[in-house]
C-alpha cells in the first residue's frame, strides 16, 4: 500500500511506497585528534541516538571499529580502510526489508531529527539513489542512500556519490566534533 499525505493541493501519492528506512551511525574511527580517554564516540553517540529515536527511522545500526562502545553495535574489523568500509558493514547488517539507509556520523552531536525526517520525506516523494541535507548550500548529514546504490559505496565513503540536496538551512547542522 502506498502512503499518502495531505498537501495544499490535495492528496499526493508518494513515489516510494511505505518501505523500511533504517539509520546507520558511523562510529568506527580512531578518534585520534579528539583523544581516546574516552574516545569521542563514547561521549557523543548517546546524543546522536537520542535524535534518531525522535525521527521516523524504523531502526538504528551503530557501526564500531577502533573502540568499544557503550551501546549495541556492529563491529567493522576493516574500519581503517575508510568510512565507506564502515558504512558497508552497517549496510550488510540491515534487515532485508530495508530499502534505504540514513547515514549519520557519531561526531555530529547536534543532529536534528527534523533533518532526518526531511531527507526521508524528500526521498519518499521524489525517489532517487541518494538524498542529502544541505546547510547554506553545503552537503552534510544526514544522507539517505537507497538500496540500489549500496553496492556503489567506495572505501572513502558515500560523499563521492551524487545526491539531491534538501535544504535544511532553518535547522542546526549536525556539527563535526574533532577536538575536545
C-alpha positions as CSV (number, residue, x, y, z in Angstrom):
1,X,0.0,0.0,0.0
2,X,1.3,3.5,-0.9
3,X,1.4,6.0,1.9
4,X,-0.5,9.3,1.1
5,X,-0.1,12.7,2.6
6,X,-2.2,15.8,2.7
7,X,-0.8,18.7,0.6
8,X,-2.2,22.1,0.0
9,X,-3.3,21.0,-3.5
10,X,-4.9,17.8,-2.2
11,X,-3.7,14.2,-1.7
12,X,-0.3,13.4,-3.2
13,X,0.9,9.8,-3.7
14,X,4.4,9.0,-2.5
15,X,6.7,7.9,-5.3
16,X,8.4,5.4,-3.0
17,X,5.9,3.1,-1.1
18,X,5.9,2.9,2.6
19,X,9.1,0.9,3.0
20,X,11.6,0.5,5.8
21,X,14.2,3.1,6.3
22,X,17.0,2.5,8.8
23,X,19.7,4.7,10.2
24,X,23.4,3.9,10.3
25,X,25.6,5.7,12.8
26,X,29.2,5.6,11.7
27,X,31.3,5.4,15.0
28,X,34.3,3.3,13.9
29,X,37.1,5.9,13.7
30,X,40.2,6.2,15.8
31,X,39.3,9.5,17.5
32,X,43.0,10.4,17.2
33,X,42.5,14.2,17.2
34,X,39.9,14.2,19.9
35,X,41.6,11.7,22.2
36,X,40.8,8.3,23.4
37,X,40.1,8.7,27.2
38,X,37.2,8.3,26.4
39,X,37.0,8.4,22.6
40,X,34.5,10.9,21.1
41,X,32.2,8.1,20.0
42,X,31.6,7.1,23.7
43,X,30.7,10.7,24.6
44,X,28.7,11.7,21.5
45,X,26.8,8.6,20.3
46,X,24.1,8.8,23.0
47,X,23.1,12.3,21.8
48,X,23.0,11.2,18.2
49,X,21.0,8.1,19.1
50,X,18.5,10.3,21.0
51,X,18.0,12.4,17.9
52,X,17.5,9.4,15.7
53,X,14.9,7.9,18.2
54,X,12.9,11.1,17.7
55,X,12.9,10.7,13.9
56,X,10.8,8.4,11.7
57,X,13.5,5.8,11.1
58,X,12.5,2.2,11.5
59,X,15.6,1.0,13.2
60,X,19.2,2.1,14.1
61,X,22.5,0.3,13.5
62,X,25.7,1.7,15.1
63,X,29.0,0.6,13.5
64,X,32.0,0.4,15.8
65,X,35.6,-0.2,15.0
66,X,38.6,1.2,16.8
67,X,36.8,1.5,20.2
68,X,34.3,-0.5,22.2
69,X,31.0,1.4,22.6
70,X,28.5,1.6,25.4
71,X,25.7,0.6,23.0
72,X,25.0,-2.4,20.9
73,X,27.0,-2.1,17.7
74,X,28.1,-4.0,14.6
75,X,31.9,-4.4,14.7
76,X,33.8,-3.5,11.5
77,X,37.2,-5.2,11.6
78,X,38.5,-3.3,8.5
79,X,37.4,0.2,9.6
80,X,40.9,1.6,9.0
81,X,40.4,1.2,5.2
82,X,37.9,4.1,5.2
83,X,34.5,5.3,6.2
84,X,32.9,3.5,3.2
85,X,34.1,0.2,4.6
86,X,32.4,1.0,7.9
87,X,29.3,2.1,6.0
88,X,29.2,-1.2,4.1
89,X,29.5,-3.1,7.4
90,X,26.4,-1.2,8.6
91,X,24.5,-1.8,5.3
92,X,25.3,-5.5,5.4
93,X,23.8,-5.7,8.9
94,X,20.4,-4.1,7.9
95,X,17.2,-6.1,7.7
96,X,16.4,-7.5,4.3
97,X,13.3,-5.3,4.2
98,X,15.4,-2.1,4.4
99,X,15.0,-0.2,1.2
100,X,17.1,2.9,2.3
101,X,19.6,3.9,4.9
102,X,20.0,7.3,6.5
103,X,23.7,7.7,7.3
104,X,24.8,9.9,10.2
105,X,28.1,10.4,11.9
106,X,28.8,9.7,15.6
107,X,30.7,13.0,15.8
108,X,27.7,15.1,14.8
109,X,26.0,15.5,18.2
110,X,23.7,18.4,17.1
111,X,21.8,16.2,14.6
112,X,18.3,17.5,14.3
113,X,15.6,14.7,13.9
114,X,13.7,17.1,11.6
115,X,16.6,16.9,9.1
116,X,16.4,13.1,9.1
117,X,12.7,13.2,8.5
118,X,13.0,15.9,5.8
119,X,15.5,13.8,3.9
120,X,13.3,10.7,4.2
121,X,10.2,12.7,3.2
122,X,12.0,14.0,0.1
123,X,13.1,10.5,-0.9
124,X,9.6,9.1,-0.4
125,X,8.1,11.9,-2.5
126,X,10.7,12.1,-5.3
127,X,12.7,8.8,-5.2
128,X,16.4,8.7,-6.3
129,X,19.5,7.0,-5.2
130,X,20.9,9.5,-2.7
131,X,19.4,12.5,-0.9
132,X,21.5,14.7,1.4
133,X,20.7,17.5,3.8
134,X,22.4,20.8,2.9
135,X,23.0,23.8,5.2
136,X,23.8,27.0,3.4
137,X,24.2,25.1,0.2
138,X,26.8,22.7,1.7
139,X,26.2,19.0,1.6
140,X,26.3,17.5,5.1
141,X,24.5,14.8,7.0
142,X,22.1,13.1,7.2
143,X,22.5,11.4,3.8
144,X,19.9,8.8,2.6
145,X,21.1,6.0,0.4
146,X,18.6,3.9,-1.5
147,X,19.3,0.2,-1.6
148,X,20.1,0.5,-5.3
149,X,23.2,2.5,-4.6
150,X,24.6,0.5,-1.7
151,X,26.9,-1.6,-3.9
152,X,28.5,1.6,-5.3
153,X,29.8,2.9,-1.9
154,X,33.6,3.3,-2.3
155,X,36.1,2.8,0.6
156,X,36.4,6.6,1.0
157,X,32.7,6.9,1.7
158,X,29.5,8.0,0.1
159,X,30.5,11.6,-0.3
160,X,31.6,10.9,-3.9
161,X,28.1,9.6,-4.8
162,X,25.9,12.3,-6.4
163,X,23.0,13.3,-4.2
164,X,19.9,15.5,-4.5
165,X,20.2,18.2,-1.8
166,X,17.4,19.0,0.6
167,X,17.7,22.5,2.2
168,X,17.9,22.4,6.0
169,X,19.0,26.0,6.4
170,X,16.4,26.5,9.1
171,X,17.8,23.8,11.2
172,X,21.1,23.5,13.1
173,X,23.6,21.4,11.2
174,X,24.8,18.2,13.0
175,X,28.3,19.5,13.7
176,X,31.6,17.7,13.3
177,X,33.5,17.3,16.6
178,X,37.1,16.5,16.1
179,X,38.7,18.1,19.2
180,X,37.7,18.5,22.8
